[in-house]
Amino acid sequence: MPVPVSFAPLDTLPRLMRSRGVEAGRCLVVTDERVAALYGDAVCKGLASEQIRPRLLALPPGEATKSHDRLVEIYDQALAWGMERGVPVVALGGGVVGDLAGFAAATLLRGVPLFQVPTTLVAQVDSSIGGKTGINHATGKNLIGAFYRPAGVLTDTAVLTSLPAREWTSGLAEVFKHGLIADEALFAELEAAADALFERDEDTAGRIVPRAADVKMRIVREDEFETGRRAILNFGHTFAHAIEKVAGYGAYTHGEAVAAGMRAALYLSAQVSTDFDRARADRLVRRIPIPPGLASLAIPDLMEAMKQDKKVRGGGARLVLLDRIGRAFVDGSVPPRLVEKAWAFAQEVVG
């Protein structure tokens, strides 16, 4: 079963690690340069005070870091340092760091303990939960990786105050997704609290983030290795991964691409499920700002990129759709001409 998320202050990390069997010794803290400047010293000093000697490895921020070259850099530094099987890896950062450091932990010495310490909204409600790790490939996003259950996940919502505005609104895409696919009550709460969320009200975030994370935990608990229900967590993501590939990784944040992808998926949902209330769902999703330029991406290129998605079966995309808010399903029979119309709709909305 997946490890529960501990919602607690950052300085409780040594206590969590001790409770999961880590003894005095060393640990490798993998982060990015931006997060290191904000929290690296505090985390390392806290670990050292509990006789857990950290080595900090700070990588450049951004999606381009989730690569084979950076993975090898972690391997090289860890092995030169004398990495041993009982030495844990701490992934301190957002989804890129969590995926990359998690894959390193899964494969170094055939597996060392992993602790996820997510510092972005996307990571706190989604990517740090459920054990997916990996890197990107020139063919597509997240095509190389492994399921690897962390020994612990520590989430401190207070660190979200340091996020740039773009990272915050990008993260809201995953929050909204969780309400759309599996929790209508959460979606209704998001509608009511939307203004406070976009204004980054801390009390509202402190209430909503655990709710959204719990949706992910419930789904993963039912289907840890994505053999069935867990696939609904990919709502909007087949479109999003195509956007990221065609536009170039980093042109859009993952959350911005997911927001555009969800708009396309909402269009298809309304075509397949005629009673689906697309207008209600779209009102909230379209509040997430997306940089201009989506309309410049050629639909044939986007369609081709979709064929490289992990969820393709028999050459056809398996798309996650909604038959009502709070209930999702997987459909592998959507005609390509309808998918092209969904792309056109998303481009028209975003510009």
SULLIN-V230333 format. One line per field, one symbol per residue. ss: DSSP state (h for helix, s for strand, l for the rest). psi: psi as a letter, one per 40 degrees, with the letter a starting at -180 (. if undefined). Layout:
ss->???
psi->???
This chain:
ss->llllsssllhhhhhhhhhhlllllsssssssshhhhhhhhhhhhhhhhhllsssssssslllhhhllhhhhhhhhhhhhhhllllllsssssslhhhhhhhhhhhhhhhhlllsssssllhhhhhhhllllssssssllssssssssllllsssslhhhhhhllhhhhhhhhhhhhhhhhhhlhhhhhhhhhhhhhhhlllhhhhhhhhhhhhhhhhhhhhhllllllhhhhhhllhhhhhhhhhhhllllllhhhhhhhhhhhhhhhhhhhlllllhhhhhhhhllllllllhhhllhhhhhhhhllllllsllsllssssssllsssssllllhhhhhhhhhhhhhhhl
psi->iihihhhiideeddddddeeehiiaiihhhaiddddddedddddddddeffhhihhhhiiiidddgidddddddddddddefhidehihhhhaadddddddddddddhffhiihhhgheiddddecdeheehiaiiiddihfehaihhhidihhhhedeeeehidddddddddddddddddegdddddddddedddddefhdddddddddddddddddddddgdffebdddeeehedddddddddddhhediidddddddddddddddddddgeehgddddddddeehhhiiedeehhddddddddeeidehhfeihhihiheihehiihheehiddddddddddddddd.
